[in-house]
Amino acid sequence: MDRKGRVSVLAGGVSIGSQEITAGTLSGVFLDLTDNTEVLVSNWHVFRGKPDKTQILQPGPKDGGQINIDKVGVLKRYIPVIPSTLKAYLCMIFCSLLRKWCSEEYRLIDAAVATFQPSSSDRCLAKGVYMEDGSIMLPKGTHPGDGVVGRKVWKCGRTTGYTEGVIVNDNATVKVWYNDEYVVFTDQIVVKGQSQGGDSGSPVFLMQGDQPSENDQLVGLLFAGSDEYFIVCKYKHIQNLLKVNWQPI
């Protein structure tokens, strides 16, 4: 499976990005609860730009995506990630003393929605996520993300492909570096497992057995990480704040 290449059928686990960034991972095809259309979802920093203006490319620009031939959509909306700088630093330093005042500055998700508006007629959408052999698997379930410490997960990302991990924390507060400042996220999932740059947006699934299957559950989206750990924003917050469902009916 060439996850960095151009695909005719868009599903989770392949390179994507706005015209303003390098490349990340397409989380998948979701149902937009605001208008019942099928939409593309990934991290905010993967789809970064201006709603109704910024074009989304598959593959992402770093992987050769070009506006005139590789456009697959337009940024539709997102949940703001970057907080006011002064308050963010005060909350980062004095979070335990100023928890109530700082609560509005804590972020829950890094996620965005794009319309499906391809520049060429050979593109179509598929529910699910690309596996290593190029097949598309559709895990049918979802999980809010609470009470999952010790559970095994898998993800498929642009850079490291299919990897597995174990959840070590399901209520973490973390600081994530965004270009020139830290952003504080709360109620996050921490997974002991591998990821690298470009895996941002990878869908993460709770395993019900020893192998990935359609019985597995989407638990969230990877948005930060390293060779040893990665951070996942919970599905319940993506659904509630971004107003999308993993399974369009």
Phi, psi and chi 1 to 4 in degrees:
 res  aa     phi    psi   chi1   chi2   chi3   chi4
   1 MET       -  118.7  176.0   64.8 -160.1      -
   2 ASP   -91.7   93.3 -180.0   10.5      -      -
   3 ARG   -73.6  -15.2  -62.3 -177.0 -177.5  -83.7
   4 LYS   -94.6   -3.1  -61.7  179.0 -177.2  179.4
   5 GLY   -92.6  175.8      -      -      -      -
   6 ARG   -79.0  133.9 -172.0 -178.3 -167.0  -87.0
   7 VAL  -122.1  144.2  -64.2      -      -      -
   8 SER   -79.4  -33.8  -64.6      -      -      -
   9 VAL  -104.2  114.6 -178.8      -      -      -
  10 LEU   -85.7  121.0  -87.2   70.0      -      -
  11 ALA  -145.4  170.1      -      -      -      -
  12 GLY   -61.3  152.9      -      -      -      -
  13 GLY    97.0   10.8      -      -      -      -
  14 VAL  -121.3  164.3  -63.8      -      -      -
  15 SER   -60.5  137.6  171.5      -      -      -
  16 ILE  -159.7  160.9 -158.6  165.9      -      -
  17 GLY   177.8  156.7      -      -      -      -
  18 SER   -75.1  166.1   83.0      -      -      -
  19 GLN   -64.5  -10.1   63.9 -171.9   91.4      -
  20 GLU   -98.4   -6.2  -61.5 -175.5    7.3      -
  21 ILE  -123.6 -167.4   66.8  110.4      -      -
  22 THR   -92.1  -78.0   53.7      -      -      -
  23 ALA  -168.9  143.7      -      -      -      -
  24 GLY  -136.2 -153.2      -      -      -      -
  25 THR  -120.8  136.0  -60.2      -      -      -
  26 LEU   -72.6  122.2  174.6   60.7      -      -
  27 SER   -68.5  -40.6  -53.1      -      -      -
  28 GLY   151.9 -172.4      -      -      -      -
  29 VAL   -97.9  123.4  177.4      -      -      -
  30 PHE  -119.9  167.1  -73.8   63.9      -      -
  31 LEU   -96.1  124.4  177.1   68.9      -      -
  32 ASP   -80.2  114.1 -171.5  -23.9      -      -
  33 LEU   -72.8  -10.8  -61.6  176.5      -      -
  34 THR   -82.5  -24.1   68.7      -      -      -
  35 ASP  -146.5    7.8   58.2   12.3      -      -
  36 ASN    60.1   33.8  -69.0  -43.6      -      -
  37 THR  -105.9  156.7   60.6      -      -      -
  38 GLU   -82.0  132.2  -71.2 -173.9  -41.2      -
  39 VAL  -133.1  163.5  -69.0      -      -      -
  40 LEU   -94.5  139.7  -53.5  174.1      -      -
  41 VAL  -129.0  139.8  170.6      -      -      -
  42 SER  -156.6 -168.8 -172.7      -      -      -
  43 ASN   -69.1  155.8  -67.3  153.3      -      -
  44 TRP   -59.3  -42.1  162.9   79.5      -      -
  45 HIS   -75.5   -9.0   72.3  -89.4      -      -
  46 VAL   -88.8  -36.6  173.9      -      -      -
  47 PHE   -99.2   19.0  -77.8  177.5      -      -
  48 ARG   -55.1  136.3 -169.8  166.8 -174.0  169.0
  49 GLY   158.2 -156.6      -      -      -      -
  50 LYS  -107.6  127.5  -62.3  179.2  179.7  178.9
  51 PRO   -55.0  141.3  -28.0   37.4      -      -
  52 ASP    69.7    3.4  -58.3  -40.2      -      -
  53 LYS  -127.9  -47.5  -66.5 -176.5  178.8 -179.2
  54 THR   -73.4  129.7  -60.4      -      -      -
  55 GLN   -88.0  143.9  -61.9 -175.7   45.8      -
  56 ILE  -105.6  130.3  -53.4  -59.4      -      -
  57 LEU  -115.7  142.6  -49.2 -179.4      -      -
  58 GLN  -134.1  115.5 -164.6  -66.2  -51.1      -
  59 PRO   -72.0  169.6   29.7  -36.9      -      -
  60 GLY   -64.1  162.2      -      -      -      -
  61 PRO   -51.5  -39.5  -29.6   37.5      -      -
  62 LYS   -63.3  -27.1 -175.3  175.8 -178.4  178.6
  63 ASP   -98.4   16.1  -62.5  -36.4      -      -
  64 GLY   100.5    2.8      -      -      -      -
  65 GLY   -63.3  133.4      -      -      -      -
  66 GLN  -122.8  141.9  -58.5  176.7   45.0      -
  67 ILE   -58.5  -41.5  -68.2  177.2      -      -
  68 ASN   -73.3  -23.3   57.5  -24.6      -      -
  69 ILE  -123.4  -17.4   58.1  175.0      -      -
  70 ASP  -113.8   10.2  -64.2  -47.2      -      -
  71 LYS   -64.7  131.3  171.1 -168.9  170.6 -174.7
  72 VAL  -120.3   -9.9  -67.4      -      -      -
  73 GLY  -176.4 -175.3      -      -      -      -
  74 VAL  -133.6  138.2  175.9      -      -      -
  75 LEU   -54.3  128.5  178.0   61.6      -      -
  76 LYS  -102.0  -51.6 -168.8  172.9 -174.8  179.7
  77 ARG  -165.8  167.9   65.7  177.3 -179.4  -84.4
  78 TYR  -156.2  165.7   60.0   86.8      -      -
  79 ILE   -97.2  121.1  -57.3  -60.0      -      -
  80 PRO   -54.5  138.2  -24.6   35.1      -      -
  81 VAL  -108.1  -45.0  169.5      -      -      -
  82 ILE   -74.7  118.3  -57.3  -61.7      -      -
  83 PRO   -85.3  175.3   34.1  -35.6      -      -
  84 SER   -63.2  132.1   58.4      -      -      -
  85 THR   -61.2  -47.8  -56.5      -      -      -
  86 LEU   -61.5  -48.6  175.9   59.4      -      -
  87 LYS   -65.5  -36.5 -171.6  171.3 -177.5  179.7
  88 ALA   -61.0  -42.4      -      -      -      -
  89 TYR   -70.4  -38.2  -82.7  110.4      -      -
  90 LEU   -63.2  -41.2  -70.4  175.1      -      -
  91 CYS   -69.1  -34.4  -69.0      -      -      -
  92 MET   -65.1  -38.1  179.7  176.0   63.2      -
  93 ILE   -83.9  -40.6  -62.8  171.4      -      -
  94 PHE  -115.9   36.0  -58.1  107.9      -      -
  95 CYS   -57.9  -37.8   58.5      -      -      -
  96 SER   -71.5  -32.7   59.9      -      -      -
  97 LEU   -83.5  -30.9  -62.0  175.7      -      -
  98 LEU  -114.0   30.7  -55.9  174.5      -      -
  99 ARG   -57.2  -45.6 -176.2  170.1  -62.3  -82.8
 100 LYS   -64.9  -45.6 -177.0  175.9 -179.8 -179.7
 101 TRP   -66.3  -33.1 -179.6   72.7      -      -
 102 CYS   -85.5  -11.2  -68.2      -      -      -
 103 SER   -55.9  -36.0   60.7      -      -      -
 104 GLU   -71.5  -14.8   64.8 -174.2   70.5      -
 105 GLU   -91.8  -12.1  -68.9  -62.0  -22.9      -
 106 TYR   -71.2  135.8  -72.0  145.2      -      -
 107 ARG  -101.0  148.5  -67.6  -34.0 -167.3 -131.5
 108 LEU  -108.2  -29.8  -66.9  170.8      -      -
 109 ILE  -142.3  155.9   64.4  173.0      -      -
 110 ASP  -120.7   95.5  178.0  -23.8      -      -
 111 ALA  -155.4  153.4      -      -      -      -
 112 ALA  -151.5  161.9      -      -      -      -
 113 VAL  -120.8  141.9  174.2      -      -      -
 114 ALA  -129.7  146.0      -      -      -      -
 115 THR   -70.9  162.3   60.0      -      -      -
 116 PHE  -101.5  102.7  178.4   59.3      -      -
 117 GLN  -137.5   74.4  -64.8  176.2 -105.7      -
 118 PRO   -70.0  148.7   27.5  -35.4      -      -
 119 SER   -82.6  -12.2   58.3      -      -      -
 120 SER  -131.1  153.5   59.2      -      -      -
 121 SER   -80.1   -3.8   60.0      -      -      -
 122 ASP   -87.7    4.2   67.0  -29.8      -      -
 123 ARG   -97.3  141.4  -58.1  -73.1 -170.1  123.3
 124 CYS  -147.0  172.5   62.6      -      -      -
 125 LEU  -109.0  150.1  -59.4  176.4      -      -
 126 ALA  -141.0  137.1      -      -      -      -
 127 LYS   -71.8  144.6  -56.2  171.1 -172.0  176.9
 128 GLY   112.3 -161.5      -      -      -      -
 129 VAL  -142.6  141.9   57.2      -      -      -
 130 TYR   -71.3  131.8  -84.4  102.0      -      -
 131 MET   -94.4  178.4  -54.6  -55.5  -70.1      -
 132 GLU   -67.0  -25.1  -68.1  -64.1   89.3      -
 133 ASP   -89.9    5.4   62.5   -1.2      -      -
 134 GLY    90.2   -4.7      -      -      -      -
 135 SER   -78.2  160.9   64.6      -      -      -
 136 ILE  -110.6  120.4  -62.9  175.1      -      -
 137 MET  -101.3  141.9  179.5  179.8  -71.7      -
 138 LEU  -117.7   87.4  175.9   56.3      -      -
 139 PRO   -62.7  124.9  -22.2   36.0      -      -
 140 LYS   -89.0  -15.3  -64.8 -178.2  171.9   63.5
 141 GLY  -101.0  168.0      -      -      -      -
 142 THR  -134.4  159.6   60.6      -      -      -
 143 HIS  -139.8  135.6 -167.8  -72.0      -      -
 144 PRO   -61.4  -29.5   18.9  -31.3      -      -
 145 GLY   110.5    2.7      -      -      -      -
 146 ASP   -98.5  150.0  -60.6  -35.1      -      -
 147 GLY    64.8   40.5      -      -      -      -
 148 VAL  -120.4   11.9  -69.5      -      -      -
 149 VAL   -59.1  133.4  171.9      -      -      -
 150 GLY    91.4  -10.4      -      -      -      -
 151 ARG   -78.4  147.7  -64.7  -75.8  -59.7  -85.7
 152 LYS   -88.3  140.4 -167.6  173.3 -180.0  179.3
 153 VAL  -131.8  164.9  -60.5      -      -      -
 154 TRP  -137.4  156.6   59.9  -86.6      -      -
 155 LYS  -143.4  159.3   72.1   99.4  178.2   77.4
 156 CYS  -127.3  119.1  -73.1      -      -      -
 157 GLY  -127.6  159.4      -      -      -      -
 158 ARG   -54.2  -40.3  164.4 -151.6  175.3  -97.7
 159 THR   -94.2  -51.4  -52.7      -      -      -
 160 THR  -100.4   -1.0   57.7      -      -      -
 161 GLY    66.4 -138.1      -      -      -      -
 162 TYR   -83.0  123.3  175.9   91.8      -      -
 163 THR  -140.3  157.8   61.5      -      -      -
 164 GLU  -115.0  161.7  -62.1  177.9   -1.2      -
 165 GLY  -161.6  179.5      -      -      -      -
 166 VAL  -128.1  134.4  175.9      -      -      -
 167 ILE   -74.5  125.5  -64.4  173.6      -      -
 168 VAL  -109.9  -12.8  -63.9      -      -      -
 169 ASN  -156.7  135.5 -166.8  -29.7      -      -
 170 ASP  -122.3   17.1   63.0    6.6      -      -
 171 ASN  -149.3   49.5 -172.5   25.1      -      -
 172 ALA   -90.9  147.6      -      -      -      -
 173 THR  -107.6  123.8  -63.8      -      -      -
 174 VAL  -131.1  154.2  -62.4      -      -      -
 175 LYS  -108.1  126.6  -65.7 -177.3  -66.1 -175.6
 176 VAL  -119.9  134.0  178.9      -      -      -
 177 TRP   -83.7  122.6 -176.7 -106.3      -      -
 178 TYR  -117.3   90.3  -79.1   80.9      -      -
 179 ASN    63.9  -66.2  -64.5  -35.7      -      -
 180 ASP  -136.8   13.9   58.0   -2.1      -      -
 181 GLU  -160.3  159.7   62.7 -178.5  -68.1      -
 182 TYR   -88.3  146.5  -78.9  106.4      -      -
 183 VAL  -123.3  134.5  177.3      -      -      -
 184 VAL   -95.1  126.2  179.1      -      -      -
 185 PHE  -113.9  144.3  -70.3   80.9      -      -
 186 THR  -123.7  162.8 -168.6      -      -      -
 187 ASP    56.4   50.1 -163.0   25.2      -      -
 188 GLN  -107.0  158.8  -56.6  -61.2  -59.8      -
 189 ILE   -98.5  131.8  -66.0  171.9      -      -
 190 VAL  -110.6  126.1  179.5      -      -      -
 191 VAL  -115.2  131.7  176.2      -      -      -
 192 LYS   -82.1  103.7 -176.3  172.3  176.5   55.4
 193 GLY  -179.0  169.8      -      -      -      -
 194 GLN   -90.8  138.3 -178.3 -171.0   26.3      -
 195 SER  -153.0  162.5   73.2      -      -      -
 196 GLN  -143.1  172.6  -67.0  179.7    8.9      -
 197 GLY   -53.7  135.6      -      -      -      -
 198 GLY    99.5  -14.7      -      -      -      -
 199 ASP   -82.9   -6.9  -75.5  -29.0      -      -
 200 SER   -56.9  129.9  -67.0      -      -      -
 201 GLY   102.7  -10.4      -      -      -      -
 202 SER   -56.2  130.7  -60.0      -      -      -
 203 PRO   -72.4  141.2   27.9  -33.9      -      -
 204 VAL  -120.2  130.8  179.9      -      -      -
 205 PHE  -122.8  137.8  -60.2   91.5      -      -
 206 LEU   -75.6  129.0  -74.5  176.0      -      -
 207 MET   -84.2  135.4  -61.9 -178.5   71.7      -
 208 GLN   -96.1  -13.3  -55.8  -57.5  -54.5      -
 209 GLY  -145.0 -155.7      -      -      -      -
 210 ASP   -85.8  -15.7  -65.9  -29.1      -      -
 211 GLN  -127.9  152.6  -60.8  -66.2  -33.0      -
 212 PRO   -61.8  143.0   21.7  -32.2      -      -
 213 SER  -153.2  171.5   76.9      -      -      -
 214 GLU   -70.3   -9.6  -67.7 -174.9  -11.5      -
 215 ASN   -85.6   -7.1  -64.5  -39.9      -      -
 216 ASP   -71.5  165.2  -64.1  -19.3      -      -
 217 GLN  -124.4  132.0  -60.2  169.5  -56.6      -
 218 LEU   -67.2  122.2  178.9   70.5      -      -
 219 VAL  -109.0  -15.3   71.2      -      -      -
 220 GLY   164.0 -170.9      -      -      -      -
 221 LEU  -121.1  131.3  -54.5 -177.0      -      -
 222 LEU   -68.8  134.2 -176.6  157.0      -      -
 223 PHE  -136.7   -3.8   71.2   99.9      -      -
 224 ALA  -161.4  156.0      -      -      -      -
 225 GLY   171.5 -168.7      -      -      -      -
 226 SER  -154.8 -169.1   66.9      -      -      -
 227 ASP   -69.8  -16.0  -73.1  -25.3      -      -
 228 GLU  -115.0  -31.1  -63.3 -176.4    1.9      -
 229 TYR  -139.7  153.3  -65.8   91.3      -      -
 230 PHE  -140.7  156.1   57.6   82.5      -      -
 231 ILE  -106.3  138.6  -48.5  -60.3      -      -
 232 VAL  -127.5  127.0  178.3      -      -      -
 233 CYS   -85.0  138.6   48.9      -      -      -
 234 LYS   -71.4  146.9  -65.2 -179.3  177.4 -179.6
 235 TYR   -60.0  -37.3  176.3   74.6      -      -
 236 LYS   -62.0  -35.6   69.7  174.3 -175.7  178.5
 237 HIS   -75.9  -35.6  -62.9  -47.9      -      -
 238 ILE   -62.6  -44.3  -64.7  164.3      -      -
 239 GLN   -65.1  -45.0 -174.8 -178.3   49.7      -
 240 ASN   -74.4  -40.5  -67.4  -23.1      -      -
 241 LEU   -90.1  -41.7  -62.9  174.6      -      -
 242 LEU   -86.7  -16.5 -156.2   59.1      -      -
 243 LYS    62.7   52.6  -54.0  -60.6 -178.4 -174.3
 244 VAL  -136.8  154.4  -65.7      -      -      -
 245 ASN  -118.1  141.1  -85.5  -10.4      -      -
 246 TRP   -62.8  -38.2  166.0 -115.8      -      -
 247 GLN  -106.3   94.7  -69.8  -55.4  -37.7      -
 248 PRO   -62.0  135.9  -20.0   32.5      -      -
 249 ILE   -97.1      -  -62.5  173.5      -      -
